[in-house]
Each structure stands twice: as structure tokens, then as C-alpha cells.
Amino acid sequence: MREKPKYLPPTLRDKHRYIAFRLIGERTFKKDEVKRAIWEASLSTLGVLGSARVKPWFISFDEKTQTGIVRVDRKHVEDLRLALTLLTEINGSRVIFRTLGVSGTMRRVKRKFLTEFGWC
């Protein structure tokens, strides 16, 4: 008889929040550049241990509108927002990370903060 895969019950899973952001910069940025910049900002501001607690996870980025979504642990939203705010350049080009909003679900963050950029 085949054994069922073991899943973590919802009560024991990590709770996440989703941060919608927009980049304002001298040029348009590629998805990979933004992904690396988010991780490097987290490491440089919070350190390795802080980044492990924050658990930043790059979800998506639209290169045309320069908007995207990052997942973060719910207890450390402000830590990641601080790290992103302190990021001032990506590959030598100046940039401003603007947080559009934070929500508990992907659907809600898209509907509430990213509809004006054509996400829904």
C-alpha cells in the first residue's frame, strides 16, 4: 500500500506577507538584476542571520512597468522594507525602491496595488 505524502499542517506553516513595489530609476531594469539586488540589499542591511529570519523570496517582476512582488515572513515586513529603502543603485544605475503596499495574499496585493499597472 502506498503511503500518503506528509504535508505540514497549515497551523505549523510560516505565515507570509507580499510586498508590492515599484522601481524608479535612470533606466529600465531586468528581472535578474532586481532579484539579485533584493537579495544583496537584504544581506548587506540585515546580515545572514537577519536575512534568514526575514526569508525574502522574489515572486515576480514586470520589466515594462518596473513593478514587482516580494514575499516575506509576516513578522519581519518592516525589516525588508528598510533594506529595500536603503538600496540606492543597481549595477551602477541609481534607483528608488517604492513600496506600493503589503498584503497577506497574492491575489489581494495584485488587485489592491498593481491593477493600475495592468497586473489583473
Residue, then its C-alpha position, 0 to 999 in steps of 0.5 A: m500500500r502506498e503511503k500518503p505524502k506528509y504535508l505540514p499542517p497549515t497551523l505549523r506553516d510560516k505565515h507570509r506577507y507580499i510586498a508590492f513595489r515599484l522601481i524608479g530609476e535612470r533606466t529600465f531594469k531586468k528581472d535578474e538584476v532586481k532579484r539579485a539586488i533584493w537579495e544583496a540589499s537584504l544581506s548587506t542591511l540585515g546580515v545572514l542571520g537577519s536575512a534568514r529570519v526575514k526569508p525574502w523570496f522574489i515572486s515576480f517582476d514586470e520589466k515594462t512597468q518596473t513593478g514587482i512582488v516580494r514575499v516575506d515572513r509576516k513578522h519581519v515586513e518592516d525589516l525588508r522594507l528598510a533594506l529595500t529603502l536603503l538600496t540606492e543603485i543597481n549595477g551602477s544605475r541609481v534607483i528608488f525602491r517604492t513600496l506600493g503596499v503589503s498584503g497577506t495574499m497574492r491575489r489581494v496585493k495584485r488587485k489592491f496595488l498593481t491593477e493600475f499597472g495592468w497586473c489583473 
